[in-house]
Amino acid sequence: MLKSLMFAAGLAAAAAPVAAAPAGHTVTVDIKNFMFMPMTVTIAEGETVTWTNRDQIPHTVAEKNKLFRSAALDTGDTYSHTFDKAGTYDYFCTLHPQMFAHVVVTPAAKKK
């Protein structure tokens, strides 16, 4: 029962989107319990997302259109990608394709 509650709580936390990061910051996504947490992050053009594998088995981070792809990440390994163009980027783990998530990149604020 406790395991079911913990799994359900993890799904709820993973589904909650993250607010847009302040300019120049890096957003972190944890890979654990065979999920990307959070499942959706929103950043501005030019910002970076860093994924950290917190599971005990390897995972990858691969954009569905092959824009970026990490090597296998062992426990504690990280992978970062800087997003230079606005859009929605869907990604998944190539070793566990049921694991998927999204990065939403908004246009950078124009300087006056």
C-alpha positions as CSV (number, residue, x, y, z in Angstrom):
1,M,0.0,0.0,0.0
2,L,2.7,2.4,1.0
3,K,4.6,1.7,-2.3
4,S,1.4,2.4,-4.3
5,L,1.0,5.8,-2.5
6,M,4.6,6.7,-3.1
7,F,4.3,5.8,-6.8
8,A,1.1,7.9,-7.1
9,A,2.7,10.8,-5.4
10,G,5.7,10.6,-7.7
11,L,3.4,10.6,-10.8
12,A,1.6,13.7,-9.5
13,A,4.9,15.5,-8.8
14,A,6.3,14.5,-12.2
15,A,3.2,15.8,-14.0
16,A,3.3,19.3,-12.4
17,P,4.9,21.8,-14.8
18,V,7.7,24.1,-13.6
19,A,7.5,27.8,-14.0
20,A,9.7,29.5,-16.5
21,A,13.3,29.9,-15.2
22,P,14.8,33.4,-14.8
23,A,17.1,34.3,-17.6
24,G,20.6,32.9,-17.4
25,H,19.6,30.0,-15.1
26,T,19.8,26.3,-15.5
27,V,16.7,24.1,-14.9
28,T,17.4,20.7,-13.4
29,V,15.4,17.5,-14.2
30,D,15.8,14.4,-12.0
31,I,15.7,11.0,-13.5
32,K,14.3,8.6,-10.8
33,N,11.8,5.9,-10.4
34,F,11.8,5.5,-14.2
35,M,10.5,9.0,-14.7
36,F,11.7,12.5,-15.6
37,M,10.8,14.9,-12.8
38,P,9.3,17.2,-13.6
39,M,7.8,15.9,-16.9
40,T,7.5,19.4,-18.3
41,V,9.9,22.4,-17.8
42,T,9.5,25.8,-19.3
43,I,12.6,27.9,-20.1
44,A,13.6,30.9,-22.3
45,E,15.7,30.7,-25.4
46,G,19.3,30.4,-24.6
47,E,18.8,28.6,-21.3
48,T,20.0,25.2,-20.3
49,V,18.4,22.0,-18.9
50,T,20.6,19.6,-16.9
51,W,19.4,16.1,-16.3
52,T,20.7,14.0,-13.4
53,N,20.2,10.3,-13.1
54,R,19.2,9.4,-9.6
55,D,18.1,5.8,-10.5
56,Q,20.3,2.8,-9.8
57,I,20.3,1.8,-13.5
58,P,21.4,3.7,-16.7
59,H,19.1,6.0,-18.6
60,T,19.5,8.3,-21.6
61,V,18.0,11.7,-22.7
62,A,17.1,11.7,-26.4
63,E,15.0,14.3,-28.3
64,K,12.5,12.5,-30.5
65,N,13.7,14.3,-33.7
66,K,17.4,13.6,-32.8
67,L,18.2,17.2,-32.0
68,F,20.2,16.0,-28.9
69,R,21.0,12.7,-27.3
70,S,23.1,11.8,-24.2
71,A,25.2,8.8,-23.8
72,A,24.0,6.3,-21.1
73,L,23.9,8.1,-17.8
74,D,25.0,6.0,-14.8
75,T,23.8,6.9,-11.3
76,G,24.8,10.5,-10.5
77,D,25.8,11.3,-14.1
78,T,24.5,14.5,-15.7
79,Y,23.8,15.7,-19.2
80,S,23.1,19.3,-20.2
81,H,21.6,20.9,-23.3
82,T,21.2,24.6,-24.1
83,F,18.1,25.4,-26.1
84,D,18.6,28.2,-28.6
85,K,15.2,28.2,-30.4
86,A,11.7,28.5,-29.1
87,G,9.4,25.5,-29.4
88,T,8.4,22.3,-27.6
89,Y,10.9,19.5,-27.4
90,D,9.7,16.0,-26.6
91,Y,12.3,13.6,-25.3
92,F,12.5,10.1,-23.9
93,C,14.9,7.4,-22.6
94,T,16.2,5.2,-25.4
95,L,16.7,2.4,-23.0
96,H,13.2,2.7,-21.5
97,P,11.0,4.3,-24.2
98,Q,8.0,4.5,-21.8
99,M,9.9,7.3,-20.1
100,F,9.1,10.6,-21.8
101,A,8.9,14.3,-21.0
102,H,8.9,17.8,-22.6
103,V,10.9,21.0,-22.6
104,V,8.9,24.2,-23.6
105,V,11.2,27.0,-24.8
106,T,9.7,30.5,-24.9
107,P,11.1,33.3,-27.0
108,A,13.8,35.3,-25.2
109,A,12.7,38.8,-24.1
110,K,13.8,41.4,-26.6
111,K,16.1,44.1,-25.2
112,K,15.1,47.7,-25.8
